[in-house]
Amino acid sequence: PGVGKGRQVAAVIYEHYLRGRKHHLWVSVSNDLLHDARRDVQEIGCPLKVYWLNDLSATRLKELPEGILFCTYATLISRNANGRKKAAEEEEEEEAEEKRGRAKIDVDTVIVNLDPTRRLSQIVHWMTHNGTTAGDGGLIFDEAHRAKNLCPDGGKQSVTGLCVLELQCALPNAKVVYCSATGCSSVKGMAYMSRLGLWGPGTPFAKFEVFEKAIHNGGPGAMELVALDMKQRGMYLSRILSYQACEFETVEVEPNETQASQYDACVDFWRVAYECHVHAKDELEQ
């Protein structure tokens, strides 16, 4: 069991629905989570229906009057003009796109490409009801760390990260939530979180590059200050499971002869493997 992130996401969407916002997007890592999303929305009493983007062509998507659109990051970066693709096809396409990467783009000057064959473009048109609404519904990035390689230390930029950033730029009025159980290990992992208001116009840091450099130079202490500032402003929530009523017991297991023999064999194998690794490393360094 977790801390209930899905239920909280559903509650955020429900609140915005009660405020008159009828178009919402829920992005996650796997199509298998669609069932969980529908369950969470239903169990809190939200009347909106959750639609799976893979079930909808561009034409059918335009016909949806309201609801919650569920898609994966693989779907977000895909192209689909008429029919629908299988989830496996989109995952293969995402993997290929990530391997190819793109020419490095300044994250502060991203140009949104609204090519009608892009799923991203179709989502934007639906969220704004073909330009007739403000597009101010919920924009939920579940397992948001999937976009963290937008500014990698080496290699190419993440295509997924760029699409996440494009989507936020294309929907400036959307209510964005970044949801993840995986913390940021470096400031660069926050590059896609453009809605935090930590850098850009009206802040002490004109660009993300300036923000990243300042916090990086400040070390862990500076990163803790960023977290404290976000917490104080009410835009950062971090929880862990309670240990209340938990019981711990140490159990000693006496292995039988077969288990002891298997353990000894594993130890011998890893000892030899380690020696081979050290030898190969030494040879390469000569």
Backbone as CSV, one residue per row, in Angstrom:
resi,resn,N_x,N_y,N_z,CA_x,CA_y,CA_z,C_x,C_y,C_z
1,PRO,0.825,-1.210,0.000,0.000,0.000,0.000,0.856,1.256,0.000
2,GLY,0.332,2.318,-0.598,1.057,3.588,-0.639,0.379,4.624,0.235
3,VAL,0.725,5.868,0.006,0.158,6.950,0.818,-1.121,7.514,0.193
4,GLY,-1.551,6.971,-0.943,-2.799,7.426,-1.541,-2.638,8.545,-2.548
5,LYS,-1.543,8.507,-3.343,-1.315,9.575,-4.346,-2.443,9.634,-5.363
6,GLY,-2.890,8.458,-5.825,-3.955,8.429,-6.824,-5.238,9.043,-6.314
7,ARG,-5.573,8.774,-5.053,-6.789,9.340,-4.460,-6.664,10.855,-4.340
8,GLN,-5.465,11.327,-4.006,-5.247,12.781,-3.902,-5.357,13.444,-5.271
9,VAL,-4.804,12.795,-6.300,-4.903,13.326,-7.663,-6.368,13.428,-8.077
10,ALA,-7.128,12.377,-7.803,-8.559,12.390,-8.135,-9.277,13.521,-7.399
11,ALA,-8.902,13.762,-6.145,-9.533,14.824,-5.359,-9.208,16.205,-5.919
12,VAL,-7.972,16.386,-6.390,-7.584,17.661,-7.010,-8.437,17.925,-8.249
13,ILE,-8.594,16.890,-9.065,-9.403,17.030,-10.278,-10.859,17.323,-9.923
14,TYR,-11.380,16.642,-8.915,-12.770,16.838,-8.500,-13.001,18.276,-8.033
15,GLU,-12.047,18.815,-7.275,-12.176,20.198,-6.811,-12.275,21.162,-7.989
16,HIS,-11.415,20.960,-8.987,-11.447,21.856,-10.150,-12.721,21.663,-10.960
17,TYR,-13.249,20.449,-10.978,-14.532,20.218,-11.643,-15.640,21.021,-10.963
18,LEU,-15.629,21.025,-9.628,-16.627,21.791,-8.874,-16.480,23.287,-9.097
19,ARG,-15.293,23.722,-9.527,-15.069,25.132,-9.839,-15.391,25.446,-11.306
20,GLY,-15.964,24.470,-12.005,-16.422,24.702,-13.367,-15.452,24.295,-14.463
21,ARG,-14.355,23.633,-14.096,-13.367,23.203,-15.101,-13.639,21.754,-15.468
22,LYS,-13.910,21.506,-16.742,-14.447,20.200,-17.140,-13.496,19.351,-17.978
23,HIS,-12.320,19.876,-18.315,-11.369,19.113,-19.125,-10.069,18.939,-18.348
24,HIS,-9.700,17.674,-18.100,-8.530,17.388,-17.279,-7.688,16.294,-17.930
25,LEU,-6.382,16.359,-17.693,-5.464,15.369,-18.249,-4.686,14.700,-17.125
26,TRP,-4.623,13.378,-17.168,-3.895,12.574,-16.180,-2.855,11.763,-16.950
27,VAL,-1.580,12.108,-16.779,-0.493,11.409,-17.477,0.232,10.510,-16.489
28,SER,0.444,9.246,-16.866,1.141,8.319,-15.984,2.091,7.444,-16.799
29,VAL,2.733,6.493,-16.130,3.792,5.720,-16.801,3.291,4.468,-17.498
30,SER,2.131,3.975,-17.090,1.664,2.695,-17.628,0.159,2.706,-17.842
31,ASN,-0.258,2.048,-18.927,-1.687,1.918,-19.184,-2.369,1.013,-18.159
32,ASP,-1.573,0.209,-17.451,-2.133,-0.667,-16.430,-2.736,0.133,-15.265
33,LEU,-2.325,1.399,-15.127,-2.814,2.242,-14.034,-4.160,2.900,-14.347
34,LEU,-4.666,2.672,-15.557,-5.961,3.239,-15.936,-7.066,2.757,-15.000
35,HIS,-7.049,1.468,-14.691,-8.070,0.907,-13.793,-8.015,1.582,-12.427
36,ASP,-6.801,1.796,-11.913,-6.652,2.445,-10.606,-7.180,3.871,-10.636
37,ALA,-6.910,4.576,-11.747,-7.381,5.958,-11.869,-8.910,5.999,-11.865
38,ARG,-9.526,5.115,-12.623,-10.993,5.073,-12.668,-11.574,4.734,-11.297
39,ARG,-10.921,3.804,-10.590,-11.393,3.430,-9.248,-11.318,4.615,-8.290
40,ASP,-10.187,5.332,-8.304,-10.018,6.461,-7.385,-11.026,7.563,-7.665
41,VAL,-11.248,7.858,-8.943,-12.204,8.908,-9.314,-13.614,8.528,-8.878
42,GLN,-13.965,7.270,-9.103,-15.311,6.808,-8.753,-15.525,6.788,-7.241
43,GLU,-14.514,6.352,-6.493,-14.699,6.158,-5.054,-14.792,7.468,-4.274
44,ILE,-14.306,8.574,-4.849,-14.469,9.855,-4.146,-15.747,10.567,-4.589
45,GLY,-16.490,9.935,-5.490,-17.777,10.496,-5.899,-17.708,11.493,-7.033
46,CYS,-16.587,11.546,-7.735,-16.470,12.481,-8.865,-17.277,11.956,-10.059
47,PRO,-18.169,12.760,-10.625,-19.028,12.295,-11.719,-18.338,12.218,-13.076
48,LEU,-17.126,12.757,-13.200,-16.440,12.752,-14.489,-16.023,11.337,-14.891
49,LYS,-16.101,11.066,-16.169,-15.677,9.781,-16.698,-14.213,9.849,-17.113
50,VAL,-13.466,8.765,-16.869,-12.061,8.700,-17.255,-11.960,7.995,-18.603
51,TYR,-11.417,8.694,-19.602,-11.268,8.138,-20.951,-9.805,7.769,-21.198
52,TRP,-9.609,6.667,-21.881,-8.267,6.217,-22.257,-7.947,6.763,-23.633
53,LEU,-6.902,7.564,-23.751,-6.572,8.207,-25.018,-6.310,7.197,-26.123
54,ASN,-5.776,6.023,-25.764,-5.510,5.000,-26.782,-6.774,4.524,-27.473
55,ASP,-7.928,4.719,-26.827,-9.206,4.306,-27.409,-9.786,5.346,-28.361
56,LEU,-9.145,6.513,-28.423,-9.749,7.635,-29.137,-8.892,8.101,-30.299
57,SER,-9.494,8.206,-31.463,-8.822,8.841,-32.588,-8.898,10.352,-32.392
58,ALA,-8.202,11.097,-33.220,-8.232,12.553,-33.116,-9.651,13.083,-33.288
59,THR,-10.415,12.475,-34.186,-11.791,12.912,-34.444,-12.691,12.644,-33.241
60,ARG,-12.589,11.432,-32.681,-13.430,11.084,-31.531,-13.064,11.914,-30.304
61,LEU,-11.788,12.254,-30.176,-11.360,13.059,-29.037,-12.031,14.427,-29.062
62,LYS,-12.161,15.010,-30.242,-12.795,16.322,-30.361,-14.246,16.300,-29.915
63,GLU,-14.883,15.124,-29.992,-16.304,15.014,-29.685,-16.599,14.877,-28.192
64,LEU,-15.557,14.655,-27.384,-15.776,14.500,-25.941,-16.117,15.854,-25.321
65,PRO,-17.287,15.997,-24.694,-17.678,17.298,-24.130,-16.944,17.634,-22.841
66,GLU,-16.659,16.626,-22.022,-15.959,16.833,-20.760,-15.418,15.502,-20.260
67,GLY,-14.549,15.556,-19.257,-14.037,14.310,-18.699,-12.578,14.410,-18.299
68,ILE,-12.035,13.249,-17.944,-10.628,13.121,-17.583,-9.966,12.248,-18.626
69,LEU,-8.957,12.781,-19.270,-8.245,12.051,-20.308,-7.011,11.408,-19.684
70,PHE,-6.917,10.091,-19.785,-5.781,9.363,-19.221,-4.868,8.902,-20.349
71,CYS,-3.572,9.187,-20.207,-2.612,8.701,-21.200,-1.264,8.471,-20.532
72,THR,-0.385,7.787,-21.225,0.958,7.545,-20.705,1.932,8.528,-21.355
73,TYR,3.138,8.573,-20.815,4.172,9.423,-21.406,4.523,8.933,-22.805
74,ALA,4.399,7.619,-23.023,4.651,7.067,-24.357,3.640,7.601,-25.365
75,THR,2.372,7.694,-24.945,1.336,8.244,-25.817,1.572,9.726,-26.070
76,LEU,2.021,10.427,-25.054,2.213,11.875,-25.141,3.189,12.264,-26.243
77,ILE,4.227,11.458,-26.462,5.235,11.817,-27.459,4.951,11.204,-28.827
78,SER,3.841,10.464,-28.939,3.560,9.746,-30.187,2.795,10.618,-31.179
79,ARG,2.667,10.091,-32.368,1.879,10.721,-33.432,0.795,9.747,-33.850
80,ASN,-0.403,10.261,-34.026,-1.518,9.402,-34.392,-2.614,10.264,-34.988
81,ALA,-2.727,10.218,-36.300,-3.667,11.123,-36.968,-5.088,10.574,-37.029
82,ASN,-5.217,9.264,-37.284,-6.554,8.733,-37.519,-6.968,7.652,-36.522
83,GLY,-6.300,6.507,-36.621,-6.689,5.391,-35.765,-6.016,5.435,-34.423
84,ARG,-6.045,4.309,-33.752,-5.419,4.223,-32.443,-4.283,3.208,-32.482
85,LYS,-3.315,3.386,-31.631,-2.173,2.485,-31.567,-2.277,1.602,-30.337
86,LYS,-1.677,0.434,-30.436,-1.591,-0.431,-29.271,-0.554,0.135,-28.312
87,ALA,-0.765,-0.162,-27.028,0.143,0.355,-26.006,1.577,-0.095,-26.264
88,ALA,1.751,-1.353,-26.695,3.096,-1.879,-26.940,3.790,-1.108,-28.052
89,GLU,3.026,-0.721,-29.091,3.600,0.044,-30.198,4.077,1.402,-29.718
90,GLU,3.292,2.041,-28.863,3.668,3.363,-28.362,4.878,3.291,-27.447
91,GLU,4.980,2.229,-26.657,6.136,2.072,-25.785,7.406,1.862,-26.602
92,GLU,7.295,1.085,-27.695,8.447,0.891,-28.577,8.841,2.203,-29.241
93,GLU,7.834,2.993,-29.641,8.096,4.282,-30.273,8.763,5.246,-29.297
94,GLU,8.298,5.226,-28.022,8.894,6.087,-27.008,10.359,5.720,-26.798
95,GLU,10.637,4.410,-26.725,12.015,3.966,-26.504,12.913,4.389,-27.654
96,ALA,12.395,4.265,-28.895,13.180,4.671,-30.066,13.425,6.177,-30.076
97,GLU,12.391,6.953,-29.718,12.529,8.410,-29.684,13.563,8.832,-28.650
98,GLU,13.528,8.178,-27.482,14.464,8.533,-26.421,15.894,8.221,-26.839
99,LYS,16.080,7.120,-27.577,17.419,6.760,-28.034,17.935,7.763,-29.054
100,ARG,17.038,8.218,-29.934,17.451,9.198,-30.942,17.710,10.556,-30.303
101,GLY,16.845,10.919,-29.343,16.981,12.219,-28.692,16.731,13.356,-29.680
102,ARG,17.040,14.580,-29.248,16.893,15.754,-30.104,18.090,16.662,-29.904
103,ALA,18.228,17.590,-30.815,19.268,18.597,-30.631,18.950,19.364,-29.353
104,LYS,19.972,19.701,-28.597,19.754,20.330,-27.297,19.000,21.644,-27.446
105,ILE,17.950,21.793,-26.640,17.084,22.966,-26.683,17.143,23.683,-25.346
106,ASP,17.170,25.005,-25.388,17.144,25.809,-24.174,15.771,25.646,-23.527
107,VAL,15.733,25.149,-22.299,14.449,24.864,-21.652,13.643,26.120,-21.360
108,ASP,14.260,27.288,-21.419,13.540,28.531,-21.154,12.974,29.162,-22.420
109,THR,13.301,28.612,-23.582,12.811,29.183,-24.852,12.229,28.080,-25.736
110,VAL,11.432,27.215,-25.151,10.827,26.108,-25.894,9.727,26.627,-26.811
111,ILE,9.760,26.189,-28.067,8.723,26.546,-29.039,7.773,25.361,-29.170
112,VAL,6.494,25.593,-28.924,5.506,24.516,-28.957,5.150,24.178,-30.403
113,ASN,5.273,22.912,-30.743,4.933,22.429,-32.073,3.542,21.803,-32.033
114,LEU,2.555,22.485,-32.619,1.179,22.002,-32.600,0.801,21.335,-33.918
115,ASP,1.701,20.505,-34.417,1.420,19.667,-35.580,0.194,18.806,-35.258
116,PRO,-0.871,18.853,-36.060,-2.109,18.147,-35.734,-1.971,16.630,-35.632
117,THR,-0.889,16.062,-36.165,-0.708,14.615,-36.054,-0.117,14.214,-34.709
118,ARG,0.382,15.190,-33.959,0.948,14.879,-32.643,-0.163,14.685,-31.620
119,ARG,-0.020,13.672,-30.793,-0.993,13.466,-29.730,-1.007,14.672,-28.783
120,LEU,0.161,15.255,-28.537,0.253,16.433,-27.677,-0.632,17.556,-28.193
121,SER,-0.594,17.791,-29.489,-1.402,18.849,-30.091,-2.897,18.549,-29.948
122,GLN,-3.275,17.289,-30.152,-4.677,16.893,-30.016,-5.168,17.079,-28.585
123,ILE,-4.293,16.802,-27.622,-4.630,16.995,-26.210,-4.859,18.474,-25.911
124,VAL,-3.972,19.324,-26.436,-4.093,20.769,-26.209,-5.413,21.288,-26.760
125,HIS,-5.775,20.860,-27.965,-7.033,21.313,-28.574,-8.236,20.845,-27.760
126,TRP,-8.165,19.628,-27.218,-9.283,19.125,-26.399,-9.354,19.877,-25.067
127,MET,-8.206,20.104,-24.433,-8.191,20.805,-23.150,-8.762,22.222,-23.264
128,THR,-8.542,22.853,-24.416,-9.059,24.210,-24.631,-10.388,24.187,-25.385
129,HIS,-10.928,22.974,-25.609,-12.180,22.806,-26.350,-12.096,23.550,-27.686
130,ASN,-11.012,23.221,-28.402,-10.740,23.828,-29.718,-10.633,25.347,-29.645
131,GLY,-10.031,25.821,-28.568,-9.773,27.258,-28.447,-10.899,28.071,-27.868
132,THR,-11.993,27.414,-27.452,-13.156,28.156,-26.949,-13.138,28.330,-25.432
133,THR,-12.224,27.608,-24.739,-12.111,27.750,-23.284,-10.670,28.094,-22.915
134,ALA,-10.459,28.395,-21.644,-9.134,28.837,-21.190,-8.145,27.695,-21.029
135,GLY,-8.629,26.461,-21.092,-7.730,25.331,-20.884,-7.171,25.323,-19.481
136,ASP,-8.054,25.606,-18.492,-7.601,25.769,-17.114,-7.934,24.571,-16.233
137,GLY,-8.101,23.405,-16.848,-8.361,22.200,-16.078,-7.096,21.654,-15.434
138,GLY,-7.228,20.519,-14.765,-6.085,19.902,-14.102,-5.143,19.243,-15.096
139,LEU,-3.851,19.455,-14.888,-2.814,18.829,-15.716,-1.920,18.053,-14.760
140,ILE,-2.165,16.746,-14.664,-1.522,15.920,-13.647,-0.407,15.082,-14.266
141,PHE,0.798,15.254,-13.761,1.921,14.421,-14.196,2.229,13.426,-13.081
142,ASP,1.614,12.252,-13.181,1.855,11.196,-12.212,3.186,10.526,-12.545
143,GLU,3.923,10.088,-11.513,5.281,9.546,-11.716,6.084,10.535,-12.570
144,ALA,6.057,11.795,-12.143,6.628,12.887,-12.947,8.122,12.759,-13.181
145,HIS,8.808,11.961,-12.375,10.248,11.803,-12.561,10.600,11.210,-13.922
146,ARG,9.589,10.729,-14.654,9.821,10.201,-16.002,10.390,11.294,-16.926
147,ALA,10.162,12.572,-16.560,10.614,13.698,-17.393,11.896,14.331,-16.868
148,LYS,12.560,13.695,-15.916,13.671,14.351,-15.209,14.916,14.574,-16.058
149,ASN,15.086,13.854,-17.150,16.306,13.991,-17.953,16.212,15.084,-19.008
150,LEU,15.480,16.134,-18.701,15.372,17.257,-19.633,16.705,17.994,-19.751
151,CYS,17.457,18.041,-18.659,18.791,18.663,-18.656,19.800,17.654,-18.121
152,PRO,20.163,16.657,-18.917,21.072,15.614,-18.435,22.502,16.127,-18.287
153,ASP,23.253,15.476,-17.415,24.662,15.838,-17.250,25.466,15.499,-18.498
154,GLY,25.025,14.492,-19.202,25.683,14.114,-20.454,24.672,13.462,-21.378
155,GLY,24.982,13.371,-22.642,24.060,12.754,-23.589,22.993,13.704,-24.085
156,LYS,21.917,13.113,-24.637,20.868,13.908,-25.273,19.719,14.196,-24.311
157,GLN,18.998,15.257,-24.632,17.836,15.611,-23.824,16.738,14.563,-23.970
158,SER,15.968,14.413,-22.912,14.849,13.479,-22.924,13.709,14.025,-23.786
159,VAL,13.249,13.219,-24.738,12.115,13.612,-25.577,10.858,13.735,-24.711
160,THR,10.722,12.834,-23.747,9.576,12.889,-22.835,9.582,14.188,-22.040
161,GLY,10.749,14.573,-21.522,10.862,15.815,-20.769,10.490,17.027,-21.598
162,LEU,10.919,17.050,-22.854,10.605,18.167,-23.742,9.106,18.252,-24.016
163,CYS,8.460,17.093,-24.198,7.016,17.089,-24.439,6.242,17.563,-23.208
164,VAL,6.696,17.164,-22.029,6.065,17.615,-20.792,6.178,19.133,-20.668
165,LEU,7.337,19.666,-21.012,7.537,21.112,-20.954,6.689,21.824,-22.006
166,GLU,6.640,21.265,-23.210,5.810,21.841,-24.281,4.347,21.916,-23.859
167,LEU,3.863,20.849,-23.245,2.460,20.783,-22.843,2.128,21.878,-21.841
168,GLN,3.037,22.123,-20.917,2.820,23.182,-19.934,2.839,24.565,-20.582
169,CYS,3.722,24.751,-21.561,3.783,26.029,-22.272,2.528,26.258,-23.105
170,ALA,2.001,25.175,-23.690,0.824,25.292,-24.548,-0.446,25.522,-23.743
171,LEU,-0.421,25.160,-22.459,-1.604,25.336,-21.600,-1.226,26.182,-20.384
172,PRO,-0.990,27.475,-20.596,-0.513,28.337,-19.508,-1.507,28.514,-18.362
173,ASN,-2.787,28.207,-18.595,-3.788,28.381,-17.541,-4.106,27.084,-16.794
174,ALA,-3.523,25.968,-17.241,-3.806,24.684,-16.602,-3.264,24.647,-15.183
175,LYS,-3.937,23.876,-14.334,-3.536,23.726,-12.932,-2.648,22.487,-12.823
176,VAL,-1.345,22.703,-12.721,-0.367,21.619,-12.843,-0.030,21.003,-11.485
177,VAL,0.028,19.673,-11.478,0.463,18.922,-10.299,1.555,17.946,-10.729
178,TYR,2.692,17.981,-10.032,3.769,17.011,-10.258,3.695,15.997,-9.121
179,CYS,3.492,14.742,-9.455,3.289,13.720,-8.441,4.285,12.586,-8.640
180,SER,5.075,12.302,-7.615,6.074,11.244,-7.737,6.513,10.761,-6.367
181,ALA,6.842,9.477,-6.291,7.395,8.922,-5.054,8.920,8.879,-5.128
182,THR,9.469,9.385,-6.236,10.918,9.405,-6.439,11.420,10.834,-6.309
183,GLY,12.275,11.083,-5.345,12.784,12.432,-5.126,13.827,12.836,-6.149
184,CYS,14.071,14.141,-6.247,15.102,14.662,-7.153,16.471,14.515,-6.489
185,SER,17.389,13.887,-7.182,18.739,13.726,-6.643,19.636,14.891,-7.040
186,SER,19.189,15.693,-8.011,19.954,16.866,-8.419,18.994,17.955,-8.874
187,VAL,19.476,19.190,-8.900,18.625,20.309,-9.306,18.215,20.168,-10.765
188,LYS,19.081,19.605,-11.589,18.755,19.451,-13.015,17.519,18.596,-13.229
189,GLY,17.228,17.731,-12.264,16.037,16.903,-12.375,14.741,17.670,-12.234
190,MET,14.820,18.963,-11.899,13.631,19.796,-11.742,13.336,20.646,-12.976
191,ALA,14.129,20.505,-14.017,14.029,21.410,-15.177,12.641,21.435,-15.808
192,TYR,11.924,20.317,-15.781,10.598,20.263,-16.406,9.515,20.906,-15.536
193,MET,9.842,21.214,-14.270,8.849,21.774,-13.345,8.746,23.285,-13.488
194,SER,8.397,23.730,-14.669,8.400,25.165,-14.974,7.344,25.949,-14.206
195,ARG,6.311,25.269,-13.678,5.224,25.970,-12.982,5.508,26.240,-11.509
196,LEU,6.649,25.821,-11.016,6.943,26.042,-9.598,7.170,27.514,-9.277
197,GLY,7.555,28.300,-10.286,7.805,29.721,-10.059,9.108,29.983,-9.329
198,LEU,10.044,29.059,-9.438,11.337,29.232,-8.775,12.331,29.971,-9.653
199,TRP,12.061,30.024,-10.946,12.909,30.763,-11.875,12.019,31.383,-12.963
200,GLY,12.585,32.333,-13.680,11.819,33.020,-14.718,11.441,34.427,-14.296
201,PRO,10.627,35.116,-15.079,10.219,36.502,-14.781,9.615,36.637,-13.385
202,GLY,10.027,37.688,-12.675,9.496,37.938,-11.342,10.181,37.174,-10.230
203,THR,11.248,36.444,-10.555,12.000,35.693,-9.546,13.449,36.174,-9.555
204,PRO,14.240,35.802,-8.546,15.655,36.203,-8.529,16.497,35.530,-9.615
205,PHE,15.924,34.503,-10.268,16.685,33.751,-11.273,15.996,33.880,-12.630
206,ALA,16.652,34.558,-13.550,16.036,34.844,-14.853,15.766,33.578,-15.658
207,LYS,16.645,32.584,-15.541,16.513,31.358,-16.311,16.784,30.159,-15.411
208,PHE,16.358,28.984,-15.895,16.618,27.764,-15.118,18.117,27.530,-14.959
209,GLU,18.881,27.846,-15.990,20.331,27.656,-15.928,20.943,28.431,-14.765
210,VAL,20.458,29.655,-14.543,20.962,30.485,-13.447,20.558,29.887,-12.103
211,PHE,19.295,29.436,-12.022,18.799,28.805,-10.798,19.600,27.542,-10.480
212,GLU,19.788,26.711,-11.482,20.501,25.440,-11.267,21.928,25.671,-10.796
213,LYS,22.604,26.641,-11.404,23.992,26.928,-11.036,24.086,27.433,-9.600
214,ALA,23.164,28.325,-9.213,23.193,28.898,-7.864,22.947,27.833,-6.802
215,ILE,21.950,26.992,-7.036,21.616,25.957,-6.048,22.694,24.875,-6.018
216,HIS,23.224,24.535,-7.185,24.292,23.527,-7.247,25.518,23.993,-6.472
217,ASN,25.862,25.251,-6.648,27.027,25.797,-5.932,26.783,25.865,-4.426
218,GLY,25.512,25.996,-4.040,25.185,26.074,-2.626,25.187,24.734,-1.917
219,GLY,25.204,23.641,-2.707,25.259,22.312,-2.120,23.938,21.851,-1.526
220,PRO,23.980,20.766,-0.729,22.767,20.205,-0.129,21.993,21.214,0.720
221,GLY,22.713,22.135,1.371,22.031,23.132,2.189,21.103,24.007,1.374
222,ALA,21.558,24.395,0.184,20.727,25.223,-0.692,19.514,24.441,-1.185
223,MET,19.694,23.151,-1.489,18.579,22.325,-1.941,17.541,22.177,-0.832
224,GLU,18.005,22.060,0.414,17.072,21.978,1.538,16.291,23.280,1.698
225,LEU,16.956,24.403,1.452,16.262,25.691,1.537,15.172,25.805,0.473
226,VAL,15.446,25.276,-0.723,14.436,25.280,-1.786,13.221,24.467,-1.346
227,ALA,13.480,23.284,-0.777,12.381,22.438,-0.317,11.579,23.130,0.783
228,LEU,12.274,23.784,1.725,11.588,24.490,2.806,10.739,25.641,2.275
229,ASP,11.278,26.365,1.294,10.544,27.488,0.709,9.282,26.992,0.004
230,MET,9.415,25.888,-0.740,8.256,25.315,-1.426,7.215,24.839,-0.415
231,LYS,7.687,24.232,0.665,6.768,23.744,1.699,6.023,24.904,2.350
232,GLN,6.748,25.987,2.637,6.146,27.143,3.288,5.086,27.794,2.407
233,ARG,5.321,27.774,1.095,4.369,28.388,0.165,3.200,27.474,-0.193
234,GLY,3.200,26.288,0.390,2.076,25.383,0.187,2.055,24.669,-1.143
235,MET,3.189,24.591,-1.833,3.194,23.921,-3.140,4.016,22.636,-3.123
236,TYR,4.400,22.206,-1.935,5.186,20.979,-1.832,4.647,20.134,-0.692
237,LEU,4.261,18.906,-1.001,3.756,17.984,0.001,4.565,16.702,-0.086
238,SER,5.163,16.313,1.029,5.969,15.099,1.056,5.592,14.291,2.285
239,ARG,5.157,13.044,2.047,4.716,12.220,3.161,5.379,10.847,3.118
240,ILE,5.374,10.173,4.256,5.820,8.790,4.324,4.756,7.989,5.052
241,LEU,4.801,6.691,4.903,3.846,5.838,5.595,4.099,5.869,7.100
242,SER,3.044,5.844,7.870,3.167,5.861,9.322,3.627,4.503,9.850
243,TYR,4.414,4.544,10.911,4.843,3.315,11.567,3.968,3.007,12.788
244,GLN,2.877,3.737,12.918,1.987,3.521,14.048,1.408,2.105,14.008
245,ALA,1.442,1.423,15.138,0.908,0.061,15.295,1.722,-0.995,14.546
246,CYS,2.894,-0.606,14.033,3.750,-1.584,13.362,4.532,-2.378,14.409
247,GLU,4.755,-3.631,14.152,5.522,-4.488,15.039,6.692,-5.109,14.281
248,PHE,7.824,-5.237,14.935,9.007,-5.794,14.316,9.476,-7.010,15.115
249,GLU,9.913,-8.004,14.419,10.390,-9.211,15.073,11.574,-9.767,14.286
250,THR,12.638,-10.088,14.982,13.809,-10.689,14.342,13.690,-12.207,14.407
251,VAL,13.718,-12.825,13.240,13.570,-14.279,13.165,14.857,-14.879,12.618
252,GLU,15.443,-15.755,13.341,16.655,-16.434,12.892,16.280,-17.739,12.201
253,VAL,16.805,-17.897,10.998,16.502,-19.091,10.209,17.750,-19.962,10.140
254,GLU,17.596,-21.196,10.490,18.711,-22.134,10.433,18.663,-22.859,9.087
255,PRO,19.581,-22.541,8.164,19.519,-23.177,6.838,19.829,-24.666,6.915
256,ASN,19.165,-25.416,6.052,19.483,-26.842,5.987,20.719,-27.047,5.124
257,GLU,21.122,-28.264,4.938,22.372,-28.562,4.228,22.325,-28.089,2.773
258,THR,21.196,-28.277,2.120,21.066,-27.863,0.708,21.146,-26.343,0.581
259,GLN,20.451,-25.629,1.460,20.470,-24.166,1.417,21.858,-23.613,1.713
260,ALA,22.551,-24.225,2.676,23.908,-23.788,3.008,24.849,-24.015,1.833
261,SER,24.667,-25.118,1.129,25.499,-25.421,-0.032,25.261,-24.412,-1.156
262,GLN,23.986,-24.045,-1.390,23.650,-23.056,-2.425,24.239,-21.694,-2.074
263,TYR,24.172,-21.336,-0.794,24.722,-20.053,-0.355,26.233,-20.004,-0.582
264,ASP,26.921,-21.078,-0.216,28.373,-21.138,-0.392,28.746,-21.043,-1.871
265,ALA,27.959,-21.693,-2.731,28.227,-21.658,-4.168,28.051,-20.237,-4.714
266,CYS,27.023,-19.527,-4.232,26.793,-18.140,-4.667,27.940,-17.233,-4.228
267,VAL,28.417,-17.432,-3.008,29.536,-16.631,-2.508,30.776,-16.858,-3.361
268,ASP,31.057,-18.113,-3.705,32.215,-18.424,-4.547,32.086,-17.779,-5.920
269,PHE,30.864,-17.815,-6.481,30.645,-17.226,-7.811,30.913,-15.724,-7.791
270,TRP,30.321,-14.999,-6.818,30.490,-13.554,-6.764,31.916,-13.147,-6.409
271,ARG,32.629,-14.007,-5.661,34.026,-13.711,-5.361,34.857,-13.745,-6.648
272,VAL,34.621,-14.771,-7.477,35.338,-14.884,-8.751,34.938,-13.743,-9.686
273,ALA,33.637,-13.427,-9.710,33.163,-12.339,-10.580,33.790,-11.007,-10.189
274,TYR,33.898,-10.766,-8.890,34.516,-9.524,-8.416,35.993,-9.464,-8.808
275,GLU,36.713,-10.575,-8.653,38.126,-10.615,-9.023,38.311,-10.353,-10.514
276,CYS,37.425,-10.916,-11.335,37.485,-10.685,-12.791,37.228,-9.216,-13.114
277,HIS,36.274,-8.610,-12.413,35.963,-7.196,-12.632,37.157,-6.316,-12.282
278,VAL,37.784,-6.586,-11.143,38.945,-5.801,-10.725,40.094,-5.969,-11.715
279,HIS,40.304,-7.197,-12.178,41.379,-7.459,-13.144,41.127,-6.705,-14.461
280,ALA,39.862,-6.754,-14.952,39.535,-6.063,-16.200,39.698,-4.569,-16.048
281,LYS,39.299,-4.027,-14.915,39.447,-2.582,-14.653,40.918,-2.168,-14.659
282,ASP,41.744,-2.993,-14.008,43.179,-2.688,-13.976,43.799,-2.732,-15.375
283,GLU,43.357,-3.691,-16.180,43.888,-3.818,-17.538,43.507,-2.606,-18.390
284,LEU,42.261,-2.130,-18.232,41.801,-0.992,-19.019,42.496,0.300,-18.622
285,GLU,42.875,0.398,-17.367,43.528,1.635,-16.880,45.001,1.699,-17.208
286,GLN,45.585,0.594,-17.659,47.020,0.606,-18.008,47.275,1.284,-19.349
